[in-house]
Structure formats: C-alpha cells, structure tokens
C-alpha cells in the first residue's frame, strides 16, 4: 500500500527545511557530498568591515516584564561576511546575509528564552487555540489530494542508518502523522517532563497568536540580530569569535557525523533538543540565541533584501523587512525569516548558528526544530 502521506511530504518538507533546500539547489547535483569531520575556520570577506555598535543611552521607567530583559537598541552593522554555509563543503550560500549594512533599532524588551512547552500550554488552555499542525488539511488547500490523505501531522527529523549524500535532505526528514507541539515525534510521544523545553511544531501564525495573547509580538529580524549580538561588534557567534571558548560549547548544536543514527556525539551536553537556558547567556542576558531551535521572526524572506538596504547608502531605522517575499529557489513559496539555527546545525552542513546568518521557512509549515520567542515595545 502506498504511503498516504507522500504528497504531504513533498509539499511540506521541501518548504520547511529551507536551509537544506537552498543547498540542494545550489550544490553540484553530480557531486557526492558526504558528511565528514571538519575543523575549518569560517572564511570571511575582509573587505566588508563592521563598524562599531552604538547603543541607545535611554532606559525605560518601570519594572522589566517577568521573563524578559531590556534591549537598549541603537545603531549597528547587520549581516555576515562569512562566505561559506558550511565550514567543510558548502560554499557561498550565505550570500543572502550580505552585504553588511547599518541599521538602527529602538529599545525593546525580549524574552530571555524561547517560548517553552509550559508557557504555550497556558496559552492553549486559556484560549482553546489549535495549532496548524493539529488542523486537518482541507481540499481547498490541496484540491488534488485524496480525502484519505488529508491527515494532521508535521515534519520530524529522522536520522539515516548510514552515511548519505547530503544533496538529498529528504533522506532525513519525514512527515509524521499526529506530530504536533504536544506530540513532538508522533502520537505516542509526549512533552510530559519537558515543560522547560522550547515548544516546537509551531508555524508563523501560531507564534503570532501566542504573542498577541501574551501582549507581545514577534521581533523584527533587525531587532533579533541586535539582541543576539549583545552590543558587540561583528562577532561570529552570540558569545564571541571562538566556537568553543576554553574547550566548551556555548550552544546546543550537532557534533559528529550528520545525519546518521547516533551520529550526534552530544559533546555540547545534549543529543537532540535541550531545555532552555542550559548555556551562559549573552551580554544582554539572553539564552539560546544560537542553536536549540530556529526562531520565527516577523519579516518576509527576500534573498535580495540586504542588498537593497545597503544600496541606499543610509542607516535604516527600524526596518521591518521587505514588502514581499522572494526566494529564487522556491519562487511560489510564501516564506518568513528564521533566526539562530537549531540542534541540527553542524559544521558539516549548516552553520547558521553564526549570529549574522539567516534562515527561512514556508510560513505555514512546522517541524520539530522550529520555535520562537517574543518581544515587547515600550
């Protein structure tokens, strides 16, 4: 019997795993790219210099909201001069994070951590909200699908039994019927005991709904990067320029052979997703601004957006992203920006835990490595 979810896999997986899809499109399809050990230093373009960050001096009156920290805002150099997606083999596909350009953002409050399962559960209990992954797809959305194929679910990372060609990401992702924020790996899984883990399997509109209920909003991409940089100028990572200061990882990312079963060595302390706040915060007191789960931000994704800002020759004040989405790899897909990378990011395949780099995802697609955090204007 044919897999009834195959059509959904084709529609949803290709969209949500957008980092991998970029690689699939850009890599030489005739070249076999197998995961390998890698210790290369990121290759940067020395001609694209960062200018100093200038923080705003004003501070808000009143008490800082619970679970949030004050981000002063200011003027900074946004983007990345890292030339390679992977430190090993995938060259040149971080170009959507270039060129570096000057941006000013006003001050705001930001959640210290990604929104957790227990926080999202409070929202659901208070409102009765049903996430997109829990909603049965409709014939209006997928007119060519058979009724029997219209089943709830989401995308789940599935390790491969042995080394594989990294050009085909469909080998390590599957559409899992019944997977959602309560059941991250399918109907038999649970979040019991994982209250402090970041909520996953949420799409953009789920994140927006939670933020509105909480009296908050999603950050712009510029706000997110300013906060992640912690007032520092041009660092590779949210904590500095050394991936492992004093030999210790500062984020939950993937070590070992990707994407092989039991390939993640857990050298950073975790194999797979981790509870929030397991590593030192950045200079603004924010946890997990790299790794663990990707975070939705409010901006549409457009591959040329940074170029258009830089060409203006001006410092852009409070940018809110492009007016329209555009990804030449998926010109018909509606995409929003992701930031921060996830527990699946690895120097063998995706190094977008580097602070200036970008992710992207189809706005109504969910997966078990995508979550969010909120901000609040003063």
Phi, psi and omega in degrees: 000137182290148177293119185291345183261008185299319181294324179292320177304315180296322183282318188267317184298316181300327181283310190287327182269062191287331176298311180297322182294323176302316179297315181303321181286324190267334181288158177290114185295343181271350184263128177280123179244108183252141179303142181213161174295144187207133179226024181295152174271140180306137178272117182248156178267103185296341181284347180256084186277143172277143174257159186302145172281134179241104183283146171293146182266338182289146178233149182284151172276156177095179185275141176291131179304145182303133177079006181239166174228157179276129175249115190291337186071181182145196181255137182206168176267120186252142178118193184220144173251018175282128188272343188239136175296315180245148176285354181255302197219344188258106192259135163082006183261016169267014184295342177289350177261011179236158359277165173294137185215160183269135183222147172238132174236144174286163179291156182197166171264149179222143175302135179295328182230169170296150179300130186266169177301317182291326177291317179293324179296322177299318178298313181295318180294325182284331189242341186074018184298141177242121182289162180300321180296338180269355182265135178293129175301149184252162176294332177295321179288319185230075188297338182268355183280149173287147181303322181294340181272351183276087185231150180288157178159184181203179185265134184230135175293133181227107182302153179269155181289338181207179181300142182225165173291121183287356178286348184236088184291344179297346179288338183238016173231146176219151170275119185253111176303133178085358176283134177199189186296330178280334185230077191296340179242007181129177188303331183275353181267166184211162174257009177300129184085357180240037183299329183268003176281152176293140176292141179229181184061035174248137177264177183305313184291331174296316180296319179297318180297316177298313183300317180297316178300321182278000182073029183231197176204171173280147178288154166287165178297321180294318177298316181300313182291320177302313180297317182297325181287342174062029180084357180273162184249118168070017179291153177289324186234166181296343182250352182151209183249356179256123181300323183231075178299131183056029175079012184240134175292146181248008181204158178272096177233184188262126171244147180107200185270113180267139357252044190286146175304129184063018180284333179286116183284343180069027180300335179277000178108350184217141170251109186092197184296151182234160170299159178290160171060044178263355180233166181299144177286166175280188186295342177263002179086021180262136179259149170058043174279005171217138176074190184067278173224148171299152180237128174295138166239176192278340189287143164298151175268127171222129186297333184257010187298315181296324179297318181294324178292316181296323183291343177291337180073009183241162170280120183276128182264124177048056180297142181244015178095173181290164179283341182215155179273150175198118174230110183299338177285331180221070188297341180263353183274137179270114188236144170247164182278140167253152175224151167101342182077183184214183178295351179261358179285136187213151178292352177275342190216313185215113181253034185277023162279352173293135199296330183269357185273168189234154170237179182200154178201146175300131197291346178244024178248139183240161177201170184273018173229022181233126176223215181188167166220166187243165173229169180216127177284155177270000000 
